[in-house]
Amino acid sequence: MNNNSKKKIFLSPPHMSGNETKYIQEAMDTNWIAPLGPNVDAFEKEIANLVGVNEALAVSSGTAAIHLALILLEVKQGDVVFCSTLTFVASANPILYQGAEPVFIDSEPETWNMSPQALEKALQDAANEGKLPKAVIVVDLYGQSAKMDEIVELCNQYDVPIIEDSAESLGASYKGRASGTFGKFGIFSFNGNKIITTSSGGMLISDDEVLMKKARFLATQAKEPFSYYQHNECGYNYRLSNILAGIGRAQLEVLQNRVERRREIFSIYKRELSSFSGLDFMPELVLTRSNRWLTALTMNEEVSGISVPQLLEELSNENVEARHVWKPLHMQPLFDGNRYYSHDENTSISEYLFRTGICLPSGSSMSEQDVYRVCSIIKKLISEKSHFPRVNAL
Ligand SMILES: *Cc1c(COP(=O)(O)O)cnc(C)c1O
């Protein structure tokens, strides 16, 4: 039974600052209703300054940014690209757009992100086969940076460029340096559910000014500089609208508040729930700062007495939106037959995280009361189930 009388709590809804209309109005007043304009230029500069890179290119989505990065790294039909397995499908779809073959790399337990150990094995095998990947796509899941020192060192050793998929981790940092800035390219997403949003949009970042000039060209239909329309190569219509960039500028003004708030929400969940055995919150690696885009935790059913599907159902009955942790891409029918390297021979961390992991509502607009409401639903379910312990839990 769905209890619709209770206010719906969404997983991660858009949270406007109030200043968005000012930038939109400016665009209207000056008739800059185009996939370029002053808001686009300013938004790019503001992001580049914030994270500390030379160049940023505002594009229509995070997916488009990943696609452009692969094109710039000359990924073509028959090439191999390594990618984190525990992620949203958009991390890997652009590999297919290029006709290349994804090889999936498992997570490790301390960040839930790419396992350097599995990556090393995959790189060794690739080197032995004489076919190194053209790129490694490393995801910073739920706002937590991957083990970038280890990953960068391995990729340097084999001279393979990194694309850092920081779609979920804008505002996070690793050893004091902004998430997204550790590879040849980084990408951000401003989709409606992300920590800041333009409704739909993304950003490609890099220090390589030559390649970024090329990215700008390719994202604008590959128009050659002639007085007439001249095209020598295949381009894309990937630029961000000046209206949406205006929303992005207003959102960026409050990014730090949004990170603080998401971290607070995480702390409340953790404080309220970590005394229950069997519940383990997603860790934060030492010397990193997660933006805690989504509060994620695992539940050991044998110990806690509740399973992820049970809790999801209970939350849904109470009009609360929660989700499974991403289903690993190597388990998706879409990628049937693609290779996969697990953390070690006997342990697939991503599969464990998928089986036991849940993401709780984490929107920065959530009230204290909303967070406690979610906590009390979870507490109630655990206490009910613990009256009937499973036989194998005794
Ligand atoms: C959201 C997301 C993307 C895609 O971004 P869009 O802007 O929706 O195209 C890519 N990778 C990850 C990890 C994401 O969460």
The ligand as a Gaussian input file, in Angstrom:
#p B3LYP/6-31G(d) Opt

LIG

0 1
 C       25.189000      11.269000     -14.332000
 C       26.379000      10.499000     -14.705000
 C       26.922000      10.534000     -15.997000
 C       26.231000      11.166000     -17.154000
 O       25.957000      12.499000     -17.068000
 P       24.769000      13.119000     -17.936000
 O       24.956000      14.582000     -17.752000
 O       23.500000      12.607000     -17.350000
 O       24.964000      12.680000     -19.343000
 C       28.097000       9.870000     -16.239000
 N       28.727000       9.187000     -15.277000
 C       28.244000       9.106000     -14.026000
 C       29.021000       8.349000     -12.996000
 C       27.036000       9.739000     -13.696000
 O       26.539000       9.627000     -12.461000

